[in-house]
Each structure stands twice: as C-alpha cells, then as structure tokens.
Amino acid sequence: MGGAAMSFSPAWLALREPADRAARNKDVRAACASHFAKHETINICDLGAGTGASLRALANALPARQRWTLVDYNAENLAAARTALTAWADTTETNDGILILRHGARTIEVHTRRQDFAENPQCWSADTDLVTASALFDLASQEWIERFVARLAADETPLLSMLTANDVIVSNPAHALDRAVVAAFHAHQTRDKGFGPSAGSAAARLLEESLRNAGYTLAVGDSPWELSWSELLQTTLDGMAHAVGETNKVSAEDIARWRAHEREHLTVGHRDVFARFI
Ligand SMILES: C[S@@+](CC[C@H](N)C(=O)[O-])C[C@H]1O[C@@H](n2cnc3c(N)ncnc32)[C@H](O)[C@@H]1O
C-alpha cells in the first residue's frame, strides 16, 4: 500500500517497516541474490528510498561489498535513513558525507541523493548493477512506468521491485460494505501523486507487462501485508476510510459503519518482481 492516504513521513515508514519486511517475497529476493551470487561487489540505486528499509531488508542477500545510492525527493526521509542505517549497522564511519557501514560480513557504502525523478526516471548511473524500488510504482502513472522501463531496458539493467500494490484487500470478518469501500479506495488510489494519474492497484500488473514487453525475464511473487490486531491494521483502516471519504462514492454514515466494524485480520496485496535480461 504505497499510495494510501498516508503521507510518507519517517514515522509512517517506521510503522510499516516490520510488515514490509515480513511481506517481501523470499523467492523473488532469492532469484535476485542468485543472479549476483558470483559478484564480490554490487552497485545499487534505490528509487524512492524513504528511510532505507530496502537496504536493511536486502543487505544480507547481496554481495559482501555494496554501494547503495538512496534517491528520494524528501530530505526528511533521507536524513531519517542516515539515522536508521547508523542504528542498524554494527559500525559506521562517515567520509565526506558518505556512510560506510559494517553489518555482519557486509561492508556497505551509502550515498543519499535528493532528487525528484517524476520528470526524468533515470537517476541511476551507467555503472549501476541493480535498480531497486519498494512501495513506489503504485504512486506512478502507467506512462511513467513505461518510460522508466524503456530507460532501464536501454542498458539492460536488472530491477528488483518490491511491495507494489495490487487489487487484493480482504478483511476478516467481512462487512457488507467491503466491496463498495474497496472500490472507492482503489479509485482514490489513481489520484495524481506527482507522476500524472497513478496506476494504483493496476501498477503491479502494468509493471510486469511492461518489463516482459521490453524483453526482461521475470521472477514474480506476492508480497501481501497480513495484518492482525496491530497499530498498522488500525492506521490502514483509518487511511482507507479517510481516502474513501474524499471520493464521495460512499456516504459518511456508511464509512463510519464500515470503520466501526471490528477486524481481526486484513490482507493488503502487493507484488514483487525481479527482472533480468538473461
Ligand atoms: C511509500 S514510500 C516507500 C519508501 C521506501 N522505499 C520503503 O519501502 O520504505 C515512497 C517514497 O517515494 C518517495 N517519492 C515519491 N515520489 C517521488 C518522486 N517523484 N521523486 C523522488 N522520490 C519520490 C517518497 O518521498 C517516499 O519516501
């Protein structure tokens, strides 16, 4: 759920990080790890890096010496990334603004770059081995996704995309208004998040189609949030209710009835994909 009604504050990203970590698809990550298994070093560019959660989730699966460039337009998130990565690492040195982290057997050089990539998706350098993104593509438009994939395919750069929303939202116990609320929520997800009309719940399918059409070979898998009795569950339901309220597709009374219904569990669907040329 990249583009819910929530803002992408460090607090929101911290709340979702454990659910994201549990959700990230292990087979897709293993396909990526196996592709780079013989590499001693790897140069990664993470688009929409937020507070660096993808680095923390992937570091142990990737080669021993890693260079990450975390790109985001939100300076507060990038500052929080440096703090969170310093806390996560066993040791940290700073050299000219670059963080050098040691984490277990990994040595990780971290560069942060503040950049808005809505106009020009290509923010990775020519020597990048892997582009990563998580919870990003559902914010982007179909046109941007196609432009991004065309740039990526031009130099055959592999992509690991995680946690792209799809259209699965299932609550337990169910409520009679679930169908209407979820439809209105999905409509809200298509609002412009800075890239033109968002792909929203169609993003995972559009990204996979676009990568296949560009000649990539894909490893794909589901990466749903499975939320039970948690703050994230309540915050997600609040976010959905707020978003649906903005659509005028469901009455305020019905939204209030839907929100008052107690849930034990909520599944929020996402997809992961590793795309490579060989
Ligand atoms: C849902 S958050 C995901 C953060 C991180 N990848 C994670 O999984 O925790 C989306 C991130 O993309 C960034 N973002 C959104 N639009 C952007 C743009 N046009 N240019 C650069 N960053 C952008 C936001 O600031 C935010 O940090």
PDBQT file of the ligand as one rigid body, heavy atoms in Angstrom, charges set to zero:
ROOT
HETATM    1  C1  LIG A 301       5.779   4.595   0.137  1.00  0.00    +0.000 C 
HETATM    2  S1  LIG A 301       7.310   5.380   0.360  1.00  0.00    +0.000 S 
HETATM    3  C2  LIG A 301       8.411   3.957   0.258  1.00  0.00    +0.000 C 
HETATM    4  C3  LIG A 301       9.743   4.195   0.905  1.00  0.00    +0.000 C 
HETATM    5  C4  LIG A 301      10.706   3.011   0.909  1.00  0.00    +0.000 C 
HETATM    6  N1  LIG A 301      11.006   2.566  -0.435  1.00  0.00    +0.000 N 
HETATM    7  C5  LIG A 301      10.158   1.864   1.728  1.00  0.00    +0.000 C 
HETATM    8  O1  LIG A 301       9.846   0.820   1.154  1.00  0.00    +0.000 OA
HETATM    9  O2  LIG A 301      10.024   2.026   2.946  1.00  0.00    +0.000 OA
HETATM   10  C6  LIG A 301       7.591   6.182  -1.214  1.00  0.00    +0.000 C 
HETATM   11  C7  LIG A 301       8.837   7.050  -1.224  1.00  0.00    +0.000 C 
HETATM   12  O3  LIG A 301       8.989   7.592  -2.545  1.00  0.00    +0.000 OA
HETATM   13  C8  LIG A 301       9.355   8.953  -2.441  1.00  0.00    +0.000 C 
HETATM   14  N2  LIG A 301       8.892   9.629  -3.667  1.00  0.00    +0.000 N 
HETATM   15  C9  LIG A 301       7.618   9.722  -4.101  1.00  0.00    +0.000 A 
HETATM   16  N3  LIG A 301       7.577  10.409  -5.263  1.00  0.00    +0.000 NA
HETATM   17  C10 LIG A 301       8.863  10.747  -5.574  1.00  0.00    +0.000 A 
HETATM   18  C11 LIG A 301       9.461  11.459  -6.645  1.00  0.00    +0.000 A 
HETATM   19  N4  LIG A 301       8.721  11.983  -7.636  1.00  0.00    +0.000 N 
HETATM   20  N5  LIG A 301      10.801  11.613  -6.653  1.00  0.00    +0.000 NA
HETATM   21  C12 LIG A 301      11.550  11.109  -5.642  1.00  0.00    +0.000 A 
HETATM   22  N6  LIG A 301      11.039  10.414  -4.591  1.00  0.00    +0.000 NA
HETATM   23  C13 LIG A 301       9.704  10.235  -4.550  1.00  0.00    +0.000 A 
HETATM   24  C14 LIG A 301       8.672   9.451  -1.163  1.00  0.00    +0.000 C 
HETATM   25  O4  LIG A 301       9.303  10.605  -0.626  1.00  0.00    +0.000 OA
HETATM   26  C15 LIG A 301       8.785   8.216  -0.255  1.00  0.00    +0.000 C 
HETATM   27  O5  LIG A 301       9.960   8.254   0.532  1.00  0.00    +0.000 OA
ENDROOT
TORSDOF 0
